[in-house]
Structures are given as structure tokens and as C-alpha cells.
Amino acid sequence: MQKYIVTNIRRPEQETVARFKEHDTSTVYEAQGKIGLLSAQLKPISANSKICGPAVTVICPAGDNLMIHAAIEVCKPGDVLVITTLGESISGMIGELIVLALMKKGVQGVVIDAGVRDVARLRGMGFPVWSKAVYPEGTTKSRGGWVNAPAICGGVQVMPGDLIVADDDGVVVVAQEDISTTLESAVQRVRKEKQTKEKIGRGEISLDFYGLRSVLQQENIVYFDEIPLSEGSSRGL
């Protein structure tokens, strides 16, 4: 299979990216029909991190970071580097030096379905990273792969130029063709949540404003004033 590097990709408009930055991953995930969440294994190395930008994808052989070095050249300010491997890997694929180079290019952050190292220094540099592992094992730089090819990261397909939103809750990807409709749905969802907060502020409860009492009835849920005797006796009381 031909390995390659694509140097130019189509990216979302900066204004659109800026509007997405107003929303968290949960909102974006829900807004696009509960799809696009990358694996829960991908966790931020620092709390209170958030990024939103177009994906530059990298596919590396497990334990080799040659293509990450190649990807640095094609990154543009505001990009998010999305890295995955052929075969499972928890090796420290990126560390302080690669991050310094990425920051020089204006890259917002990294999402990597493998390991990272030099974490204390990365935290001190304020560079956001979501990774599967923290592990100091080194890598080779001798095997080719792909830059800006369709990639599977965290179990989800990411295309070059897709929008990545990541925060403390996780990582979600929005396909370029779905960006407009997802953004509109996210705005509507935030508006609806504001109305829900107002209801809570008035003392209303979710069983009523979500219409959940009928669901309890369908599930044959029975109310008791006290714990039934049969339940209390289950511990030998």
C-alpha cells in the first residue's frame, strides 16, 4: 500500500471554529446525534485543557514516530495533531522536543492513541495533550506511514480537516460535512439547557419537566413510604 504525505487539506472556516469553541464536548456529541466520541482511554494530561480545531492526521507503525516528525512540516496555526498507530502502542511517541516544534508551528494540541512522555515538562509548557498512556519508552524513526490520510483514532474515523473538540470530558470529532448542522444543533441545545436551568431555579424537578413519571409507570416502579420489610430482611435483619 502506498504511503504518503498530503501537504494541503481543506480546513473549516476560522469563524466556524471560533463558534465551536463556545461549546464543550458533551454538547457537540449530543448535537450531532450522539456520535463521534473517541475512546474513553484518551485522557488529558492536564486539567482544564480545551482545544478546538482542524485535524492533521498521522498514522505511524507502532513504536515509530518518523511520520510525526514529517507531520510537523505540514501543520498550520490552529491545527490539532491526531496520531494513531498500526498495532497497539503505549510508547512515548511525543515528548518535549516534538511539542516545542509543534508550538512553534502554532499547533493547538495533540490527540494520540498511544503514549507520551516528558509529561511534567509538557504540563509546564501548557500544551494540551490527550493520550492513552504516559510511558517513557522510546521510539524508532525508521518506518514510514501516512500524514493526512483517513485514520482511526480512539476507535473513530478521523478525516484530515475534520473538526476536533477536546476538553476535560474527552474528545469528539465532527466530520467536515456535518459541521454546519452540528453547530446549529449545538446552539439550539445550549438554548434549551438555559431554559431547563431556569425551570430548576424555579423549583421544578426533572421527573416533571422531562415527563419521566410515565416512564416510571411503564417500568412498574412502586412508591413506598418506608423500605419494604422484605428488603430489610434481605440482610438478615
ROSE-4610 file (N, C-alpha, C; in Angstrom, 1 decimal, always signed):
// ROSE-4610
residu = [M/M/M/Q/Q/Q/K/K/K/Y/Y/Y/I/I/I/V/V/V/T/T/T/N/N/N/I/I/I/R/R/R/R/R/R/P/P/P/E/E/E/Q/Q/Q/E/E/E/T/T/T/V/V/V/A/A/A/R/R/R/F/F/F/K/K/K/E/E/E/H/H/H/D/D/D/T/T/T/S/S/S/T/T/T/V/V/V/Y/Y/Y/E/E/E/A/A/A/Q/Q/Q/G/G/G/K/K/K/I/I/I/G/G/G/L/L/L/L/L/L/S/S/S/A/A/A/Q/Q/Q/L/L/L/K/K/K/P/P/P/I/I/I/S/S/S/A/A/A/N/N/N/S/S/S/K/K/K/I/I/I/C/C/C/G/G/G/P/P/P/A/A/A/V/V/V/T/T/T/V/V/V/I/I/I/C/C/C/P/P/P/A/A/A/G/G/G/D/D/D/N/N/N/L/L/L/M/M/M/I/I/I/H/H/H/A/A/A/A/A/A/I/I/I/E/E/E/V/V/V/C/C/C/K/K/K/P/P/P/G/G/G/D/D/D/V/V/V/L/L/L/V/V/V/I/I/I/T/T/T/T/T/T/L/L/L/G/G/G/E/E/E/S/S/S/I/I/I/S/S/S/G/G/G/M/M/M/I/I/I/G/G/G/E/E/E/L/L/L/I/I/I/V/V/V/L/L/L/A/A/A/L/L/L/M/M/M/K/K/K/K/K/K/G/G/G/V/V/V/Q/Q/Q/G/G/G/V/V/V/V/V/V/I/I/I/D/D/D/A/A/A/G/G/G/V/V/V/R/R/R/D/D/D/V/V/V/A/A/A/R/R/R/L/L/L/R/R/R/G/G/G/M/M/M/G/G/G/F/F/F/P/P/P/V/V/V/W/W/W/S/S/S/K/K/K/A/A/A/V/V/V/Y/Y/Y/P/P/P/E/E/E/G/G/G/T/T/T/T/T/T/K/K/K/S/S/S/R/R/R/G/G/G/G/G/G/W/W/W/V/V/V/N/N/N/A/A/A/P/P/P/A/A/A/I/I/I/C/C/C/G/G/G/G/G/G/V/V/V/Q/Q/Q/V/V/V/M/M/M/P/P/P/G/G/G/D/D/D/L/L/L/I/I/I/V/V/V/A/A/A/D/D/D/D/D/D/D/D/D/G/G/G/V/V/V/V/V/V/V/V/V/V/V/V/A/A/A/Q/Q/Q/E/E/E/D/D/D/I/I/I/S/S/S/T/T/T/T/T/T/L/L/L/E/E/E/S/S/S/A/A/A/V/V/V/Q/Q/Q/R/R/R/V/V/V/R/R/R/K/K/K/E/E/E/K/K/K/Q/Q/Q/T/T/T/K/K/K/E/E/E/K/K/K/I/I/I/G/G/G/R/R/R/G/G/G/E/E/E/I/I/I/S/S/S/L/L/L/D/D/D/F/F/F/Y/Y/Y/G/G/G/L/L/L/R/R/R/S/S/S/V/V/V/L/L/L/Q/Q/Q/Q/Q/Q/E/E/E/N/N/N/I/I/I/V/V/V/Y/Y/Y/F/F/F/D/D/D/E/E/E/I/I/I/P/P/P/L/L/L/S/S/S/E/E/E/G/G/G/S/S/S/S/S/S/R/R/R/G/G/G/L/L/L]
num = [1/1/1/2/2/2/3/3/3/4/4/4/5/5/5/6/6/6/7/7/7/8/8/8/9/9/9/10/10/10/11/11/11/12/12/12/13/13/13/14/14/14/15/15/15/16/16/16/17/17/17/18/18/18/19/19/19/20/20/20/21/21/21/22/22/22/23/23/23/24/24/24/25/25/25/26/26/26/27/27/27/28/28/28/29/29/29/30/30/30/31/31/31/32/32/32/33/33/33/34/34/34/35/35/35/36/36/36/37/37/37/38/38/38/39/39/39/40/40/40/41/41/41/42/42/42/43/43/43/44/44/44/45/45/45/46/46/46/47/47/47/48/48/48/49/49/49/50/50/50/51/51/51/52/52/52/53/53/53/54/54/54/55/55/55/56/56/56/57/57/57/58/58/58/59/59/59/60/60/60/61/61/61/62/62/62/63/63/63/64/64/64/65/65/65/66/66/66/67/67/67/68/68/68/69/69/69/70/70/70/71/71/71/72/72/72/73/73/73/74/74/74/75/75/75/76/76/76/77/77/77/78/78/78/79/79/79/80/80/80/81/81/81/82/82/82/83/83/83/84/84/84/85/85/85/86/86/86/87/87/87/88/88/88/89/89/89/90/90/90/91/91/91/92/92/92/93/93/93/94/94/94/95/95/95/96/96/96/97/97/97/98/98/98/99/99/99/100/100/100/101/101/101/102/102/102/103/103/103/104/104/104/105/105/105/106/106/106/107/107/107/108/108/108/109/109/109/110/110/110/111/111/111/112/112/112/113/113/113/114/114/114/115/115/115/116/116/116/117/117/117/118/118/118/119/119/119/120/120/120/121/121/121/122/122/122/123/123/123/124/124/124/125/125/125/126/126/126/127/127/127/128/128/128/129/129/129/130/130/130/131/131/131/132/132/132/133/133/133/134/134/134/135/135/135/136/136/136/137/137/137/138/138/138/139/139/139/140/140/140/141/141/141/142/142/142/143/143/143/144/144/144/145/145/145/146/146/146/147/147/147/148/148/148/149/149/149/150/150/150/151/151/151/152/152/152/153/153/153/154/154/154/155/155/155/156/156/156/157/157/157/158/158/158/159/159/159/160/160/160/161/161/161/162/162/162/163/163/163/164/164/164/165/165/165/166/166/166/167/167/167/168/168/168/169/169/169/170/170/170/171/171/171/172/172/172/173/173/173/174/174/174/175/175/175/176/176/176/177/177/177/178/178/178/179/179/179/180/180/180/181/181/181/182/182/182/183/183/183/184/184/184/185/185/185/186/186/186/187/187/187/188/188/188/189/189/189/190/190/190/191/191/191/192/192/192/193/193/193/194/194/194/195/195/195/196/196/196/197/197/197/198/198/198/199/199/199/200/200/200/201/201/201/202/202/202/203/203/203/204/204/204/205/205/205/206/206/206/207/207/207/208/208/208/209/209/209/210/210/210/211/211/211/212/212/212/213/213/213/214/214/214/215/215/215/216/216/216/217/217/217/218/218/218/219/219/219/220/220/220/221/221/221/222/222/222/223/223/223/224/224/224/225/225/225/226/226/226/227/227/227/228/228/228/229/229/229/230/230/230/231/231/231/232/232/232/233/233/233/234/234/234/235/235/235/236/236/236/237/237/237]
x = [+0.8/+0.0/+0.9/+0.6/+1.3/+1.2/+2.4/+2.4/+2.6/+2.1/+2.1/+1.9/+2.3/+2.0/+1.2/+0.1/-0.7/-0.3/+0.1/+0.6/-0.4/-1.5/-2.6/-3.9/-4.7/-6.0/-7.0/-8.3/-9.3/-9.7/-9.7/-9.9/-11.2/-11.9/-13.1/-12.8/-13.8/-13.5/-13.2/-12.3/-11.9/-13.1/-14.0/-15.2/-16.0/-16.1/-16.9/-16.2/-14.9/-14.1/-14.3/-14.2/-14.4/-15.8/-16.8/-18.1/-18.2/-17.5/-17.5/-16.8/-15.8/-15.0/-15.9/-17.1/-18.1/-18.7/-18.6/-19.3/-18.3/-18.8/-18.0/-18.2/-17.4/-17.5/-18.9/-19.4/-20.7/-21.8/-21.8/-22.8/-22.6/-21.4/-21.1/-21.5/-21.2/-21.5/-23.0/-23.8/-25.2/-25.8/-25.2/-25.8/-25.7/-24.7/-24.6/-25.1/-26.1/-26.7/-26.0/-25.2/-24.5/-23.5/-22.8/-21.7/-20.4/-19.3/-18.0/-17.2/-17.6/-16.7/-15.6/-14.4/-13.2/-13.2/-12.4/-12.3/-12.1/-12.7/-12.5/-11.1/-10.3/-8.9/-8.1/-8.6/-7.8/-8.1/-7.2/-7.4/-6.4/-6.9/-6.0/-4.9/-3.7/-2.6/-2.7/-3.5/-3.6/-5.1/-5.5/-6.9/-7.1/-8.4/-8.8/-8.2/-8.0/-7.5/-8.7/-8.6/-9.6/-9.0/-9.3/-8.8/-10.0/-9.9/-10.9/-10.3/-10.1/-9.5/-9.5/-9.0/-9.0/-7.9/-8.2/-7.3/-6.3/-5.0/-4.0/-3.7/-4.0/-3.9/-2.5/-2.1/-0.8/-1.0/-0.6/-0.6/+0.8/+1.2/+2.6/+2.6/+3.6/+3.8/+4.0/+3.5/+3.6/+5.1/+5.4/+6.7/+7.7/+7.1/+8.0/+7.3/+8.0/+7.4/+7.9/+8.5/+9.0/+8.0/+6.7/+5.7/+5.2/+5.4/+5.1/+6.0/+7.3/+8.3/+7.9/+7.4/+7.0/+5.8/+4.9/+3.7/+3.9/+4.9/+5.2/+5.3/+5.9/+6.2/+4.9/+3.8/+2.6/+1.5/+1.8/+0.9/+0.8/-0.4/-0.6/-1.2/-1.1/-1.6/-3.1/-3.4/-4.7/-5.0/-4.1/-4.4/-4.3/-4.9/-4.8/-4.2/-3.1/-2.4/-3.1/-3.6/-4.3/-3.5/-3.0/-2.0/-2.5/-2.3/-2.7/-1.6/-1.7/-0.6/-1.2/-0.4/-0.7/-0.2/-1.2/-0.8/-0.8/-1.1/-1.2/+0.1/+0.1/+1.3/+1.1/+1.9/+1.9/+3.2/+4.1/+5.4/+5.2/+6.2/+6.2/+6.5/+5.4/+5.6/+6.0/+5.5/+5.9/+6.4/+7.2/+7.8/+8.1/+9.0/+9.2/+9.7/+10.6/+11.2/+10.1/+9.4/+8.3/+7.3/+6.9/+6.0/+6.5/+7.8/+8.4/+8.2/+8.5/+8.3/+6.9/+5.9/+4.5/+4.1/+4.5/+4.1/+4.7/+5.9/+6.5/+5.6/+4.9/+4.1/+2.7/+2.4/+1.1/+0.0/+0.4/-0.5/-1.1/-2.5/-3.2/-2.9/-2.8/-2.7/-2.6/-2.5/-2.3/-3.4/-3.9/-4.7/-4.0/-3.6/-2.7/-3.2/-3.5/-3.9/-2.7/-1.8/-0.6/-0.1/+1.2/+1.8/+2.5/+2.7/+3.5/+4.5/+5.5/+6.4/+6.8/+7.7/+8.1/+6.9/+6.0/+4.6/+4.8/+5.6/+5.8/+6.2/+7.1/+7.5/+6.4/+5.7/+4.6/+3.5/+3.3/+2.3/+2.8/+4.1/+4.7/+4.7/+4.7/+4.7/+3.2/+2.3/+0.9/+0.3/+0.9/+0.5/-0.5/-1.7/-2.7/-2.5/-2.6/-2.4/-3.4/-4.1/-4.9/-4.3/-4.0/-3.3/-3.8/-3.5/-3.9/-3.0/-1.8/-0.8/+0.2/+0.8/+2.0/+3.1/+4.1/+5.1/+6.4/+7.6/+8.8/+9.5/+9.0/+9.6/+9.8/+11.0/+11.4/+10.9/+11.1/+10.6/+11.8/+11.6/+12.5/+12.0/+12.8/+12.4/+12.8/+12.3/+12.8/+11.7/+10.5/+9.4/+8.3/+8.0/+7.0/+5.6/+4.8/+3.3/+2.6/+1.7/+0.8/+0.7/+0.6/+0.2/-1.0/-2.1/-3.3/-3.9/-4.1/-4.9/-6.0/-7.1/-8.1/-7.5/-7.9/-7.3/-8.3/-8.1/-8.9/-8.2/-8.7/-8.1/-9.2/-8.8/-9.8/-11.0/-10.9/-12.0/-12.9/-12.6/-13.4/-12.7/-13.3/-12.6/-12.5/-11.3/-11.0/-10.4/-11.0/-10.5/-9.7/-8.7/-8.0/-8.9/-8.8/-9.7/-11.0/-11.3/-12.4/-12.2/-13.2/-13.1/-12.9/-11.9/-11.7/-12.0/-12.8/-13.1/-12.7/-11.9/-11.4/-11.4/-11.8/-11.7/-11.6/-11.9/-11.7/-12.6/-13.7/-14.6/-14.2/-13.3/-12.9/-12.7/-12.8/-12.5/-13.7/-14.1/-15.2/-14.7/-15.1/-14.7/-16.0/-16.0/-17.1/-16.7/-17.3/-16.9/-17.2/-16.4/-16.5/-17.9/-18.5/-19.8/-20.9/-20.6/-21.6/-21.4/-20.4/-20.1/-21.2/-21.8/-22.8/-24.1/-24.5/-25.8/-25.5/-24.3/-23.9/-23.8/-23.3/-23.2/-24.5/-25.4/-26.8/-27.5/-27.3/-27.9/-27.3/-26.0/-25.4/-25.9/-26.1/-26.7/-28.1/-28.9/-30.3/-30.2/-29.3/-29.2/-28.8/-27.9/-27.5/-28.7/-29.4/-30.6/-31.6/-31.8/-32.8/-32.3/-31.0/-30.4/-30.6/-30.5/-30.7/-32.1/-33.1/-34.5/-34.7/-33.9/-34.0/-33.5/-32.4/-31.8/-32.8/-33.5/-34.5/-35.6/-36.0/-37.0/-36.5/-35.3/-34.7/-34.6/-34.3/-34.2/-35.6/-36.7/-38.0/-38.5/-37.6/-38.0/-38.7/-38.8/-39.4/-38.3/-38.8/-37.9/-38.0/-36.9/-36.8/-37.8/-38.3/-39.3/-40.5/-40.8/-42.0/-41.7/-40.6/-40.4/-39.8/-39.3/-38.9/-40.0/-41.1/-42.2/-41.8/-41.0/-40.5/-41.4/-42.4/-43.3/-44.0/-44.3/-45.0/-44.0/-42.7/-41.7/-41.6/-41.7/-41.6/-42.8/-44.0/-45.2/-45.0/-44.5/-44.3/-43.3/-42.4/-41.4/-41.9/-43.2/-43.9/-43.1/-42.6/-42.0/-43.0/-42.9/-43.9/-43.2/-44.0/-43.5/-43.9/-43.0/-43.3/-42.9/-43.6/-43.2/-41.9/-41.8/-40.6/-40.1/-38.9/-38.3/-39.2/-39.6/-40.4/-39.7/-40.5/-40.0/-39.1/-39.6/-38.8/-37.4/-37.3/-36.0/-35.1/-35.7/-34.9/-34.4/-35.2/-34.8/-33.8/-33.5/-32.5/-31.1/-30.8/-29.5/-29.6/-30.7/-30.8/-31.3/-32.0/-32.5/-33.8]
y = [-1.2/+0.0/+1.3/+2.2/+3.4/+4.3/+4.6/+5.5/+6.9/+7.9/+9.3/+10.4/+11.6/+12.8/+13.8/+14.2/+15.3/+16.6/+17.5/+18.8/+19.8/+19.8/+20.7/+20.1/+20.5/+19.9/+21.1/+20.8/+21.7/+21.8/+23.0/+23.3/+24.1/+23.9/+24.7/+26.2/+27.0/+28.5/+28.8/+29.8/+30.2/+30.7/+31.4/+31.9/+30.7/+29.6/+28.4/+27.8/+27.7/+27.1/+27.9/+29.2/+30.1/+29.9/+29.7/+29.4/+28.1/+27.1/+25.8/+25.8/+26.7/+26.8/+27.2/+27.7/+28.1/+26.9/+25.7/+24.5/+23.4/+22.6/+21.6/+20.3/+19.3/+18.0/+17.3/+17.4/+16.8/+17.4/+18.7/+19.4/+19.0/+19.0/+18.7/+17.3/+16.4/+15.0/+14.8/+15.4/+15.3/+16.0/+17.1/+17.9/+17.1/+16.3/+15.6/+14.1/+13.9/+12.6/+11.6/+12.0/+11.0/+10.2/+10.8/+10.1/+10.9/+10.3/+11.0/+11.0/+10.3/+10.3/+9.3/+9.8/+8.9/+8.2/+7.1/+6.2/+7.0/+6.4/+7.0/+6.8/+6.0/+5.8/+7.0/+7.9/+9.1/+10.2/+10.5/+11.4/+12.5/+13.7/+14.9/+14.7/+15.2/+15.1/+16.2/+17.3/+18.4/+18.8/+19.1/+19.5/+20.9/+21.2/+22.5/+22.8/+21.7/+21.9/+21.9/+22.7/+22.6/+23.1/+22.3/+22.7/+22.5/+23.2/+23.1/+23.5/+22.6/+23.0/+21.8/+22.1/+21.0/+20.0/+18.7/+17.6/+17.5/+17.4/+16.9/+15.5/+14.5/+13.1/+12.5/+11.6/+10.9/+9.4/+8.5/+7.1/+6.6/+6.0/+5.6/+4.1/+3.3/+2.0/+2.1/+1.1/+1.1/+1.2/+2.1/+2.3/+3.1/+3.8/+4.6/+5.9/+7.0/+8.3/+9.1/+8.5/+9.2/+10.1/+9.6/+10.4/+11.5/+11.5/+12.7/+13.8/+13.5/+14.5/+15.1/+14.2/+14.6/+15.5/+15.2/+16.0/+17.4/+17.6/+19.0/+20.0/+19.5/+20.4/+20.9/+20.1/+20.5/+21.1/+21.2/+21.8/+23.3/+23.8/+25.3/+25.7/+27.0/+27.6/+27.2/+26.7/+26.3/+24.9/+24.1/+22.7/+21.9/+20.7/+19.7/+18.5/+18.0/+16.8/+15.6/+14.7/+13.5/+12.3/+11.5/+10.5/+9.1/+8.2/+6.8/+5.9/+4.6/+3.7/+2.4/+1.8/+0.5/-0.6/-1.2/-2.0/-1.2/-1.9/-1.3/-0.7/+0.5/+1.1/+2.0/+1.9/+2.8/+3.5/+3.4/+4.0/+5.5/+6.2/+7.7/+8.3/+8.4/+8.8/+10.3/+11.1/+12.5/+12.9/+13.9/+14.5/+15.9/+16.4/+17.9/+18.5/+17.8/+18.4/+18.5/+17.4/+17.5/+18.5/+18.6/+19.6/+21.0/+21.3/+22.6/+22.9/+22.0/+22.2/+22.4/+21.7/+21.9/+23.3/+23.7/+25.0/+26.1/+25.9/+26.9/+27.0/+26.0/+26.0/+26.5/+26.7/+27.2/+26.1/+24.9/+23.8/+23.9/+23.7/+23.9/+22.7/+21.5/+20.4/+19.1/+18.0/+16.7/+15.7/+14.9/+13.7/+12.5/+11.6/+10.5/+9.2/+8.2/+6.9/+6.0/+6.5/+5.8/+6.6/+6.5/+7.1/+8.4/+9.2/+10.4/+10.3/+11.2/+11.2/+12.7/+12.9/+14.3/+15.0/+14.3/+14.9/+16.1/+16.1/+17.2/+18.5/+18.3/+19.5/+19.9/+19.0/+19.3/+20.1/+19.7/+20.5/+21.9/+22.0/+23.3/+24.2/+23.6/+24.3/+24.7/+24.1/+24.5/+24.0/+22.9/+22.3/+21.2/+21.3/+20.3/+19.0/+17.9/+16.5/+15.6/+14.8/+13.7/+12.4/+11.5/+10.3/+9.1/+7.9/+6.7/+6.2/+6.7/+6.3/+7.3/+7.3/+8.0/+7.0/+7.0/+5.9/+6.4/+6.2/+6.8/+6.0/+4.8/+4.0/+4.8/+4.7/+5.5/+4.8/+5.5/+5.0/+5.1/+4.4/+4.5/+5.6/+5.9/+6.8/+6.3/+5.1/+4.4/+3.8/+3.9/+3.3/+4.3/+4.2/+5.1/+4.8/+5.8/+5.7/+6.8/+7.5/+8.4/+9.7/+10.8/+12.1/+12.6/+13.0/+13.4/+12.4/+11.2/+10.1/+9.8/+9.1/+8.7/+7.9/+8.2/+7.5/+7.0/+6.0/+5.5/+5.8/+6.8/+7.2/+7.0/+6.3/+6.0/+5.4/+4.5/+3.7/+4.5/+5.7/+6.6/+7.1/+7.1/+7.6/+9.1/+9.6/+11.0/+11.3/+12.2/+12.6/+13.9/+14.1/+15.3/+16.5/+17.5/+18.7/+18.6/+17.4/+17.2/+18.1/+18.5/+19.4/+18.5/+18.8/+18.1/+19.1/+18.6/+19.3/+18.4/+18.9/+18.1/+19.0/+18.4/+19.1/+18.1/+18.4/+17.5/+16.3/+16.4/+15.2/+14.2/+14.6/+13.7/+14.4/+13.6/+14.1/+13.7/+14.6/+14.3/+14.9/+14.2/+14.6/+14.9/+16.0/+16.4/+16.3/+15.5/+15.4/+16.7/+17.1/+18.4/+18.6/+17.5/+17.7/+17.9/+17.6/+17.8/+19.0/+19.8/+20.9/+21.9/+22.3/+23.3/+22.9/+21.7/+21.2/+21.0/+20.5/+20.2/+21.5/+22.5/+23.8/+24.4/+24.3/+24.8/+24.0/+22.7/+21.9/+22.2/+22.5/+22.8/+24.1/+25.1/+26.4/+26.2/+25.4/+25.1/+24.3/+23.4/+22.6/+23.5/+24.4/+25.4/+26.2/+26.7/+27.5/+26.7/+25.4/+24.6/+24.3/+24.1/+23.9/+25.2/+26.3/+27.5/+27.6/+27.1/+27.1/+26.1/+24.9/+23.9/+24.4/+25.2/+25.7/+26.7/+27.4/+28.4/+27.6/+26.4/+25.6/+25.1/+24.6/+24.2/+25.3/+26.5/+27.6/+28.0/+27.6/+27.9/+26.8/+25.7/+24.6/+23.5/+23.5/+22.4/+21.2/+20.0/+18.8/+18.1/+17.4/+16.8/+15.7/+15.0/+14.0/+14.6/+15.9/+16.5/+17.2/+18.0/+18.7/+17.9/+16.7/+15.7/+14.7/+14.8/+13.8/+12.4/+12.2/+10.9/+10.1/+10.7/+9.9/+8.8/+9.0/+8.0/+6.8/+7.1/+6.1/+5.2/+5.8/+5.1/+4.1/+4.6/+3.8/+2.6/+2.9/+1.8/+0.7/+1.2/+0.2/-0.4/-0.1/-0.7/-0.3/+0.9/+1.4/+1.7/+1.2/+1.4/+2.3/+3.3/+4.1/+3.5/+3.5/+3.1/+4.3/+4.5/+5.4/+5.0/+3.7/+3.1/+1.9/+1.5/+0.3/-0.9/-1.6/-2.8/-3.8/-4.5/-5.4/-6.5/-6.9/-8.0/-7.5/-6.2/-5.6/-5.5/-5.1/-5.0/-6.3/-7.4/-8.7/-9.4/-8.8/-9.5/-9.5/-8.7/-8.7/-9.5/-10.2/-11.0/-10.2/-9.0/-8.2/-8.8]
z = [+0.0/+0.0/+0.0/-0.9/-1.0/+0.3/+0.8/+2.0/+1.4/+2.1/+1.5/+2.6/+2.2/+2.9/+2.1/+2.6/+1.9/+2.5/+1.8/+2.3/+2.5/+1.7/+1.8/+2.0/+3.0/+3.3/+3.4/+3.2/+3.4/+4.9/+5.4/+6.8/+7.0/+8.1/+8.3/+8.4/+8.2/+8.3/+9.7/+9.9/+11.3/+12.1/+11.5/+12.2/+12.7/+12.0/+12.4/+13.6/+13.5/+14.6/+15.8/+15.7/+16.9/+17.5/+16.7/+17.3/+18.0/+17.5/+18.1/+19.5/+19.6/+20.8/+22.0/+21.7/+22.8/+23.4/+22.8/+23.2/+23.7/+24.7/+25.2/+24.5/+24.8/+24.0/+24.2/+25.4/+25.6/+24.7/+24.7/+23.8/+22.4/+21.9/+20.5/+20.2/+21.1/+20.9/+20.8/+21.7/+21.7/+20.5/+20.1/+19.0/+17.7/+17.5/+16.2/+16.3/+17.2/+17.3/+18.1/+19.1/+19.9/+19.2/+18.3/+17.6/+17.7/+17.3/+17.2/+18.4/+19.5/+20.7/+20.5/+20.7/+20.8/+22.1/+22.1/+23.3/+24.6/+25.6/+27.0/+27.5/+26.8/+27.2/+26.9/+26.0/+25.7/+26.7/+27.6/+28.7/+28.6/+29.1/+29.1/+30.1/+29.8/+30.8/+31.8/+31.5/+32.4/+32.5/+33.7/+33.9/+33.2/+33.0/+32.4/+31.1/+30.3/+28.9/+27.9/+26.9/+25.9/+24.5/+23.5/+22.1/+21.2/+20.1/+19.0/+17.7/+16.8/+15.5/+14.5/+13.3/+12.3/+12.5/+12.2/+12.4/+11.3/+11.7/+10.8/+11.3/+10.4/+10.9/+10.6/+11.5/+11.4/+11.7/+10.8/+11.1/+11.1/+12.2/+12.4/+12.7/+12.3/+12.8/+14.3/+15.0/+16.5/+16.9/+17.8/+18.3/+17.4/+16.4/+15.5/+15.2/+15.4/+15.3/+14.1/+13.1/+11.9/+11.3/+11.2/+10.5/+11.3/+12.6/+13.4/+13.1/+12.9/+12.5/+11.1/+10.3/+8.9/+9.0/+9.9/+10.0/+10.5/+11.3/+11.8/+10.6/+9.6/+8.4/+7.8/+7.8/+7.1/+8.0/+9.3/+10.2/+10.1/+10.3/+10.3/+11.6/+11.9/+13.2/+13.4/+14.6/+14.9/+14.7/+14.1/+13.8/+15.1/+15.1/+16.1/+15.5/+16.0/+15.5/+16.1/+15.2/+15.6/+15.2/+16.2/+15.9/+16.3/+15.4/+15.7/+15.2/+15.6/+15.2/+14.6/+13.7/+13.2/+14.2/+14.9/+16.0/+17.3/+18.4/+19.7/+20.1/+20.7/+21.2/+22.4/+23.4/+24.5/+24.7/+23.7/+23.7/+23.7/+24.3/+24.4/+23.0/+22.2/+20.8/+20.7/+21.6/+21.6/+23.0/+23.0/+24.3/+24.1/+24.9/+25.0/+23.7/+23.0/+21.8/+20.6/+20.4/+19.4/+19.7/+21.0/+21.4/+21.2/+21.5/+21.2/+19.7/+18.8/+17.4/+17.0/+17.6/+17.3/+17.8/+18.9/+19.4/+18.5/+18.0/+17.1/+15.8/+15.4/+14.2/+14.6/+15.9/+16.2/+16.4/+16.5/+16.8/+18.1/+18.2/+19.5/+20.5/+20.0/+20.9/+20.1/+20.9/+20.3/+20.9/+20.0/+20.4/+19.9/+20.8/+20.4/+21.0/+20.1/+20.6/+20.8/+21.7/+22.1/+23.3/+23.6/+24.8/+24.5/+25.6/+25.6/+26.8/+26.7/+27.9/+28.1/+29.1/+29.5/+30.0/+30.6/+30.9/+31.9/+32.8/+33.7/+33.0/+32.0/+31.2/+30.3/+29.7/+28.8/+29.6/+30.8/+31.7/+31.9/+32.2/+32.5/+31.2/+30.1/+28.8/+28.5/+29.2/+28.9/+27.6/+27.1/+25.8/+26.1/+25.5/+25.8/+25.0/+25.7/+25.1/+25.6/+24.8/+25.2/+24.7/+25.6/+25.3/+26.0/+25.4/+26.0/+27.2/+27.2/+28.2/+28.4/+29.6/+29.9/+30.1/+29.3/+29.4/+28.7/+29.4/+28.8/+27.7/+27.4/+26.4/+25.1/+24.5/+23.3/+22.1/+20.9/+19.6/+18.6/+17.5/+16.4/+15.5/+14.4/+13.4/+12.1/+11.7/+10.5/+9.7/+10.1/+9.3/+8.9/+7.6/+7.0/+7.4/+7.1/+7.4/+6.5/+7.1/+6.4/+7.2/+6.5/+7.0/+6.2/+6.9/+6.3/+5.4/+5.9/+5.4/+6.3/+5.8/+6.8/+7.9/+9.1/+10.3/+11.3/+12.0/+13.1/+14.3/+15.1/+16.4/+17.5/+18.5/+19.6/+19.1/+18.1/+17.6/+16.7/+16.3/+15.4/+14.2/+13.1/+11.9/+12.0/+11.7/+11.6/+10.2/+9.5/+8.2/+8.3/+7.5/+7.5/+7.4/+8.3/+8.2/+9.0/+9.5/+10.4/+11.7/+12.3/+13.5/+14.8/+15.5/+16.8/+17.9/+18.9/+20.1/+21.3/+22.1/+23.3/+24.5/+25.6/+26.9/+28.0/+29.3/+30.4/+30.3/+29.5/+29.4/+28.3/+27.4/+26.4/+25.0/+24.0/+22.6/+21.7/+20.9/+19.9/+18.5/+17.5/+16.1/+15.4/+14.6/+13.8/+12.3/+11.5/+10.1/+9.4/+8.4/+7.8/+7.2/+6.6/+6.0/+7.0/+8.3/+9.3/+10.2/+9.9/+10.8/+10.9/+9.8/+9.8/+10.6/+10.4/+11.0/+12.5/+12.8/+14.2/+15.0/+14.4/+15.1/+15.4/+14.4/+14.7/+15.8/+15.8/+16.8/+18.2/+18.2/+19.5/+20.0/+19.2/+19.6/+20.2/+19.5/+20.0/+21.3/+21.4/+22.7/+23.9/+23.7/+24.7/+25.1/+24.1/+24.4/+25.3/+24.9/+25.6/+27.1/+27.2/+28.5/+29.4/+28.8/+29.6/+30.1/+29.3/+29.7/+30.9/+30.8/+31.8/+33.1/+33.1/+34.3/+34.9/+34.1/+34.7/+35.4/+34.8/+35.5/+36.8/+36.8/+38.1/+39.1/+38.6/+39.5/+40.1/+39.4/+39.9/+40.8/+41.0/+41.9/+41.2/+39.9/+39.2/+39.2/+39.1/+39.1/+37.8/+37.4/+36.1/+35.8/+36.9/+36.6/+36.0/+36.3/+35.7/+34.4/+34.3/+33.0/+31.9/+32.3/+31.2/+31.0/+31.7/+31.5/+31.9/+32.9/+33.2/+34.2/+34.7/+35.6/+34.8/+33.6/+32.8/+32.5/+32.4/+32.2/+33.5/+34.6/+35.9/+35.9/+35.5/+35.5/+34.5/+33.4/+32.4/+32.9/+33.7/+34.3/+35.6/+35.9/+37.1/+38.4/+38.5/+39.7/+40.7/+41.9/+43.0/+44.1/+44.6/+45.7/+47.0/+48.0/+49.4/+50.3/+51.4/+52.4/+53.2/+53.3/+54.1/+53.3/+53.6/+53.0/+53.3/+52.3/+52.5/+53.4/+54.2/+55.2/+54.5/+53.3/+52.5/+52.2/+51.9/+51.5/+52.8/+53.9/+55.1/+55.6/+55.4/+55.9/+55.0/+53.8/+52.9/+53.5/+54.5/+55.2/+56.5/+56.7/+57.9/+59.1/+58.8/+59.9/+60.4]
